[in-house]
Amino acid sequence: MATRALIGRLTGWSGPYPVGEGVYHHWDGYPTGLGALLFNLFRGEYKGNLEEMLKEIVDKHLGGWSDLAAGDCYCHPDEETADGFGDLQWASHLGCEWAYLFAVQDGRPMMVVARLLTELDNRGEMISREWWEAIATVPLDGEEPDWKAIETAGYERYATVHGGIVAVEASENRVGSSGEESESEKPSTARNQVAHRGRGGRGQPGQRGKANRGTARYRS
């Protein structure tokens, strides 16, 4: 599903709101997709080396990604471009719904999972305000979180502030009998916590492909 997202670095906070910059990602940007992939790439392919991971995924791919899992970027083999890099405000203009912002806090590598929230005017017709809000902060050196709980918390938070009803589909029901992902989501009770186990588009997306979680094939 073309759920757009940003992958990058956390550069600070504006009060309780995250500030960051990074590269655009087109496909499967929800936490149960891209969030889980990034977590497992850090733990697997990059062996806990956060700076090396960000150098490869962000710094060397400033054109952004169609599908990180399939190794499909917008900058190779063509000439290197930086038109896929920007801050969170830029990301919201591209229609990104989620952001994955990395930093080292108190000596620990962390990933802030943020959701773009929008508030409607009194008539419920126009967006009067939008902002990015942290839904979860995931320690990358700890247990893998319940991505479904994080994802659902983000959609439920969106529904609350947007003043509408958002249908949230369970991850396990995301792929229908046709093999294509649906656009709906099904609500649950998770909210703003990490439960552990134990938005125009841009360009034409690249060829979608599948790779094992924790593994990505890069074009360079």
DAWOTA-V394935 format. One record per residue. PHI is phi in degrees with one decimal (NA if undefined). BURIAL is I if it has 9 or more other ideal C-beta (glycine too) atoms within 8 Angstrom, else O. D_LAST is the distance of its C-alpha to the last C-alpha in whole Angstrom. Layout:
BEGIN
phi = <PHI:PHI>
burial = <BURIAL:BURIAL>
d_last = <D_LAST:D_LAST>
END
This chain:
BEGIN
phi = <NA:-76.9:-96.4:-79.4:-150.2:-119.8:-117.4:-174.0:-108.1:-77.1:-105.5:158.5:-133.8:-111.5:66.0:-86.4:-101.9:-70.5:-123.5:-168.1:-149.5:178.4:-111.9:-73.1:-134.1:-89.0:-97.1:53.5:-83.7:-73.5:-58.0:-69.4:-102.4:-68.5:-59.3:-64.3:-60.0:-62.6:-58.3:-75.9:-63.7:-58.9:-76.7:-98.8:-57.4:-97.9:49.4:82.0:-92.9:-66.0:-64.5:-65.5:-63.4:-69.1:-63.2:-75.3:-79.8:-102.7:-64.6:-91.4:-135.7:-73.2:-82.6:89.0:-120.1:-82.1:-148.4:-60.2:-60.4:-93.0:74.1:-94.8:-111.7:-98.3:-115.4:-126.3:-83.3:-67.9:-58.4:-55.2:-133.7:-111.6:-77.9:-106.2:-120.5:-175.4:-95.1:-67.2:-63.6:-59.1:-62.7:-64.7:-68.3:-84.2:91.2:-69.3:-104.7:-126.5:-137.9:-120.8:-114.0:-106.2:-163.3:-106.8:-122.6:53.4:81.9:-113.7:-72.6:-131.0:-126.9:-90.2:-97.0:-117.3:-122.9:-75.5:-114.1:-129.5:-120.7:-87.6:-73.7:-61.5:-86.3:70.2:-114.1:-121.9:-74.3:-97.4:-158.9:-144.4:-159.4:-100.9:-129.6:-72.3:-94.3:-156.1:-115.5:-105.9:-70.1:-74.5:-99.8:-109.3:-65.7:-67.9:-77.3:-82.3:-63.3:-64.2:-63.4:-65.7:-61.6:-65.0:-59.8:-65.8:-70.2:-69.9:-64.0:-59.3:-61.8:-64.8:-83.1:-75.5:79.5:-128.6:-111.3:-108.5:-85.0:-112.4:-87.5:-65.8:-56.7:-68.7:-105.3:-64.1:-95.3:-83.4:-65.2:-79.5:87.0:-97.1:-75.0:-87.4:-96.3:-93.6:-138.8:-115.6:-69.6:-138.6:-97.7:-65.4:-156.5:50.6:-150.0:-97.2:-100.6:-89.6:-83.0:78.5:NA:NA:-83.1:-131.8:56.4:-100.8:-64.1:-73.9:-59.0:-77.0:-150.4:-120.9:-140.5:-62.3:-56.9:92.5:-133.7:-134.6:-106.5:-104.2:-99.8:-140.6>
burial = <I:O:I:I:I:I:I:I:I:I:O:O:O:O:O:O:I:I:I:I:I:I:I:I:I:I:I:I:I:I:I:I:I:I:I:I:I:I:I:I:I:I:I:I:O:I:O:I:O:I:O:O:I:I:I:I:I:I:O:O:I:I:I:I:I:I:I:I:I:I:I:I:I:I:I:I:O:O:O:O:I:O:O:I:I:I:O:I:O:O:I:I:O:I:I:I:I:I:I:I:I:I:I:O:O:O:O:I:I:I:I:I:I:I:I:I:I:I:I:I:O:O:O:O:O:O:O:O:O:O:O:I:I:I:I:I:I:I:O:I:O:O:O:O:I:I:I:I:I:I:I:I:I:I:I:I:I:I:I:O:I:I:O:O:O:I:O:I:I:I:I:O:I:I:O:O:O:O:O:O:O:I:O:O:I:I:I:I:O:I:O:O:O:I:O:I:O:O:I:O:O:I:O:O:I:I:O:I:I:O:I:O:O:I:I:I:O:O:O:O>
d_last = <25:24:25:23:22:20:18:19:21:25:27:30:33:35:38:37:34:31:29:25:22:19:16:17:17:19:20:22:22:26:26:27:23:21:23:24:20:19:22:21:18:19:22:20:17:17:21:22:20:20:18:15:15:15:13:10:11:13:12:8:9:12:12:13:13:15:15:13:15:13:10:11:10:11:9:6:7:10:11:10:13:15:17:16:17:21:24:26:28:25:24:28:28:25:27:25:27:26:24:23:23:23:25:27:31:34:31:30:26:27:25:27:27:29:30:31:35:37:41:43:46:49:49:46:45:42:40:42:39:36:34:32:33:32:33:32:31:29:29:26:28:31:32:30:31:33:30:33:35:33:32:35:36:34:35:39:38:37:40:42:41:41:44:43:43:39:39:37:36:35:32:34:35:32:31:34:36:34:30:29:29:32:32:35:36:39:40:41:43:40:40:38:37:35:37:36:36:38:28:27:24:21:20:19:18:15:16:18:17:19:18:20:21:19:16:13:10:6:4:0>
END
